[in-house]
Amino acid sequence: MNVLIVEDEKSLALEMNEFLSKEGFIIEHAWKKAWAEEKIFVNSYDFILLDLGLPDGDGFEVLKQLKSFSDRDDAVIILPARSAVVDSIKGLDEGADGYL
C-alpha cells in the first residue's frame, strides 16, 4: 500500500514512517502544503495521513484539492493537531474518511 504522510513535525512523521514501513507500507512524505499538493497531483495513494496545521497553509486546502479530482479515491485520515472537535468534524464534512 502506498501512503502519503503530510506532517510538518518531522519527528512525528518519521515515527509514523518507521511503524508503517515495518508493516510493509511504501511511504512518501510532504512537510509542506505545496509539496503535498504536488504529490497528490502526480500520484495516487491508498491513504493519506493529513496534518491540518502546515507551515505554508491549511491541510483543509489539501483535502479540498484532493476531493476536487473526480477520479480519485485516496482515503484521507486527518491528524487534527489542534485537538479541537470542530476541526475533526469539519474534516469529515469536507471528505476525510477518519481522524486520529
Helices and strands as residue ranges (DSSP letters): E 2-6, H 10-22, E 26-30, H 33-42, E 47-51, E 53-54, E 57-58, H 59-68, E 75-79, H 85-93, E 98-99
